[in-house]
Amino acid sequence: MQIEHDTEQQCFTCQLDSSQHAFLSYTLHGYHIDFIHTLVPESLRGQGIAEKLVREGLSWARHQGFTISASCGYVRKFM
């Protein structure tokens, strides 16, 4: 599974098959990032996809030196 970071759309995404994708979205406010939503299609949940997206997003944010918050409850579990 390859995760792409779309800075323009402020999200991390992965294409799961030809018609389905998962994402982790965020907002930036200066040097503060807020992870706001994680979505994995219902039929593909329970496979660790959301966890991989969150770990990638948090790793990137830490590497950038951002302060981090999570409006998304799923992301809060990792913080």
VOVEXNU-949692 format. One record per residue: y, x, z of N, C-alpha, C in turn. Coordinates in steps of 0.05 Angstrom, whole numbers, plus 32768, in hexadecimal, padded with zeros to 4 digits. Layout:
<sites>
SITE / n_c2 / n_c1 / n_c3 / ca_c2 / ca_c1 / ca_c3 / c_c2 / c_c1 / c_c3
SITE / Y / X / Z / Y / X / Z / Y / X / Z .
...
</sites>
This chain:
<sites>
SITE / n_c2 / n_c1 / n_c3 / ca_c2 / ca_c1 / ca_c3 / c_c2 / c_c1 / c_c3
SITE / 7FE9 / 8011 / 8000 / 8000 / 8000 / 8000 / 8019 / 8012 / 8000 .
SITE / 802A / 800E / 7FED / 8042 / 801E / 7FEA / 805A / 800D / 7FF3 .
SITE / 806A / 8018 / 8006 / 8081 / 800B / 8010 / 809A / 8016 / 8002 .
SITE / 80AA / 8004 / 7FF8 / 80C3 / 800C / 7FEA / 80DB / 8005 / 7FFC .
SITE / 80EF / 8016 / 7FFC / 8107 / 8010 / 800C / 811D / 8009 / 7FF8 .
SITE / 8127 / 7FF1 / 7FFA / 813D / 7FE8 / 7FE8 / 8157 / 7FE7 / 7FF9 .
SITE / 8167 / 7FFD / 7FF7 / 817F / 7FFE / 8008 / 8194 / 7FE9 / 8000 .
SITE / 8194 / 7FE2 / 7FE7 / 81A8 / 7FCF / 7FDD / 81A2 / 7FB3 / 7FE9 .
SITE / 8189 / 7FAC / 7FEA / 8180 / 7F92 / 7FF5 / 817B / 7F93 / 8013 .
SITE / 817C / 7FAB / 801F / 8178 / 7FB1 / 803B / 815D / 7FA6 / 8044 .
SITE / 8148 / 7FB1 / 8037 / 812D / 7FA8 / 803F / 8118 / 7FBD / 8037 .
SITE / 8102 / 7FBC / 8045 / 80EA / 7FCB / 803D / 80D6 / 7FB7 / 8032 .
SITE / 80CA / 7FBD / 801C / 80B8 / 7FAA / 800F / 809E / 7FB8 / 8006 .
SITE / 808A / 7FA7 / 8003 / 8072 / 7FB1 / 7FF5 / 8067 / 7F9B / 7FE5 .
SITE / 805F / 7FA1 / 7FCD / 8053 / 7F8E / 7FBA / 8035 / 7F8D / 7FC1 .
SITE / 802B / 7F75 / 7FC7 / 8010 / 7F72 / 7FD0 / 7FFD / 7F6B / 7FBA .
SITE / 8006 / 7F5C / 7FA7 / 7FF8 / 7F57 / 7F8E / 800D / 7F4E / 7F7A .
SITE / 8004 / 7F44 / 7F63 / 8017 / 7F3E / 7F4E / 802C / 7F29 / 7F56 .
SITE / 8026 / 7F18 / 7F6A / 8039 / 7F03 / 7F70 / 8042 / 7F02 / 7F8D .
SITE / 8038 / 7F14 / 7F9E / 803F / 7F13 / 7FBA / 804A / 7F2D / 7FC4 .
SITE / 805E / 7F2B / 7FD5 / 8068 / 7F44 / 7FE2 / 806F / 7F3E / 7FFF .
SITE / 8071 / 7F53 / 800F / 8079 / 7F51 / 802B / 8092 / 7F61 / 802E .
SITE / 80A2 / 7F5A / 8043 / 80BB / 7F69 / 8047 / 80C4 / 7F6A / 8064 .
SITE / 80D4 / 7F7D / 8069 / 80E2 / 7F80 / 8083 / 8100 / 7F83 / 807B .
SITE / 8110 / 7F71 / 8084 / 812D / 7F72 / 807D / 813D / 7F7B / 8095 .
SITE / 8155 / 7F86 / 808F / 8166 / 7F8F / 80A4 / 8184 / 7F8C / 809B .
SITE / 8195 / 7F90 / 80AF / 81B2 / 7F91 / 80A9 / 81BC / 7FAB / 80B5 .
SITE / 81D0 / 7FB6 / 80A8 / 81DD / 7FCF / 80B2 / 81FA / 7FC8 / 80BA .
SITE / 8202 / 7FD4 / 80D1 / 821D / 7FD1 / 80DB / 8225 / 7FED / 80E3 .
SITE / 8230 / 7FFD / 80D1 / 8237 / 8018 / 80D8 / 821D / 8028 / 80DC .
SITE / 821B / 8033 / 80F4 / 8202 / 8042 / 80FB / 81EF / 8032 / 810C .
SITE / 81F1 / 8018 / 810A / 81DF / 8006 / 8119 / 81CF / 7FF6 / 8104 .
SITE / 81B5 / 7FF5 / 8109 / 81A3 / 7FE5 / 80F8 / 8196 / 7FCF / 8108 .
SITE / 8195 / 7FB7 / 80FD / 8187 / 7FA1 / 810A / 8171 / 7F97 / 80F7 .
SITE / 8158 / 7F9A / 8100 / 8142 / 7F8F / 80F0 / 8141 / 7F71 / 80F5 .
SITE / 8144 / 7F61 / 80E0 / 8148 / 7F45 / 80E4 / 8130 / 7F33 / 80DC .
SITE / 811E / 7F3C / 80CB / 8109 / 7F2A / 80C2 / 80F2 / 7F3A / 80B6 .
SITE / 80DA / 7F32 / 80BD / 80C2 / 7F3D / 80B1 / 80B2 / 7F26 / 80A5 .
SITE / 80A8 / 7F29 / 808D / 8099 / 7F13 / 8080 / 8081 / 7F1F / 8071 .
SITE / 806A / 7F14 / 8077 / 8051 / 7F1A / 8068 / 8046 / 7EFF / 8060 .
SITE / 803E / 7EFB / 8047 / 8032 / 7EE2 / 803F / 801B / 7EDA / 8052 .
SITE / 801A / 7EC1 / 8058 / 8006 / 7EB7 / 806B / 7FE9 / 7EBF / 8064 .
SITE / 7FE3 / 7EBE / 804B / 7FC7 / 7EC5 / 8043 / 7FC0 / 7EE2 / 8047 .
SITE / 7FD4 / 7EF3 / 804C / 7FCF / 7F10 / 804E / 7FD5 / 7F1A / 806A .
SITE / 7FDA / 7F09 / 807D / 7FE1 / 7F11 / 8098 / 7FC7 / 7F1C / 80A6 .
SITE / 7FCC / 7F2C / 80BB / 7FB6 / 7F37 / 80CA / 7FAA / 7F51 / 80BF .
SITE / 7FB7 / 7F5C / 80AB / 7FAD / 7F74 / 809E / 7FBE / 7F8D / 80A4 .
SITE / 7FD1 / 7F8A / 80B6 / 7FE2 / 7FA1 / 80BE / 7FF9 / 7FA6 / 80AB .
SITE / 7FFF / 7F94 / 8099 / 8014 / 7F98 / 8085 / 8030 / 7F99 / 8093 .
SITE / 8035 / 7F85 / 80A4 / 804E / 7F84 / 80B2 / 8052 / 7F9D / 80C4 .
SITE / 803D / 7FA5 / 80D1 / 803F / 7FBD / 80E2 / 8047 / 7FD6 / 80D1 .
SITE / 803C / 7FD9 / 80BA / 8043 / 7FF0 / 80A9 / 8060 / 7FEE / 80A0 .
SITE / 8069 / 7FD7 / 8099 / 8085 / 7FD3 / 8092 / 8098 / 7FDB / 80A9 .
SITE / 8091 / 7FD1 / 80C1 / 80A2 / 7FD6 / 80D8 / 80A2 / 7FF3 / 80DF .
SITE / 808B / 8000 / 80DF / 808A / 801C / 80E6 / 809A / 802D / 80D2 .
SITE / 8099 / 8026 / 80B9 / 80A8 / 8034 / 80A4 / 80C6 / 8030 / 80A9 .
SITE / 80CE / 8017 / 80AE / 80EA / 8011 / 80B3 / 80F5 / 801F / 80CB .
SITE / 80E7 / 801E / 80E1 / 80F0 / 802B / 80F9 / 80F1 / 804A / 80F6 .
SITE / 80DE / 8055 / 80E8 / 80DE / 8072 / 80E3 / 80F6 / 807A / 80D3 .
SITE / 80FC / 806A / 80BE / 8113 / 8070 / 80AE / 812D / 806E / 80BE .
SITE / 8130 / 8059 / 80CE / 8148 / 8054 / 80DD / 814C / 806B / 80F2 .
SITE / 8137 / 8073 / 80FF / 8139 / 8089 / 8112 / 8141 / 80A3 / 8104 .
SITE / 8135 / 80A8 / 80ED / 813B / 80C0 / 80DE / 8159 / 80C0 / 80D5 .
SITE / 8164 / 80A9 / 80D0 / 8180 / 80A6 / 80C8 / 8193 / 80A9 / 80E0 .
SITE / 8188 / 80A7 / 80F8 / 8198 / 80A9 / 8111 / 81A6 / 808F / 8118 .
SITE / 819C / 8078 / 810E / 81A7 / 805E / 8114 / 81A0 / 8055 / 8131 .
SITE / 81B1 / 8046 / 813E / 81A9 / 8037 / 8155 / 819A / 801F / 814A .
SITE / 8186 / 8016 / 8158 / 8174 / 8002 / 814D / 8173 / 7FEA / 815F .
SITE / 8174 / 7FD2 / 8153 / 816E / 7FBA / 8162 / 815C / 7FA9 / 8150 .
SITE / 8151 / 7F94 / 815C / 813E / 7F83 / 814D / 8143 / 7F66 / 8154 .
SITE / 814E / 7F57 / 8141 / 814F / 7F3A / 8144 / 8134 / 7F2E / 813F .
SITE / 8124 / 7F3C / 8130 / 8108 / 7F34 / 8129 / 80F6 / 7F39 / 8140 .
SITE / 80E9 / 7F25 / 814A / 80D7 / 7F28 / 8161 / 80BF / 7F3A / 815B .
SITE / 80B6 / 7F3A / 8143 / 809F / 7F4C / 813C / 80A8 / 7F6A / 813F .
SITE / 80BF / 7F70 / 8136 / 80C9 / 7F8B / 8137 / 80CD / 7F93 / 8155 .
SITE / 80D7 / 7F81 / 8165 / 80DB / 7F86 / 8181 / 80C2 / 7F90 / 818F .
SITE / 80AB / 7F87 / 8186 / 8091 / 7F90 / 8192 / 808E / 7FAE / 8190 .
SITE / 8099 / 7FBA / 817B / 8096 / 7FD6 / 8176 / 80AB / 7FE7 / 8184 .
SITE / 80BF / 7FDA / 818E / 80D5 / 7FE9 / 819B / 80D0 / 7FE9 / 81B9 .
</sites>
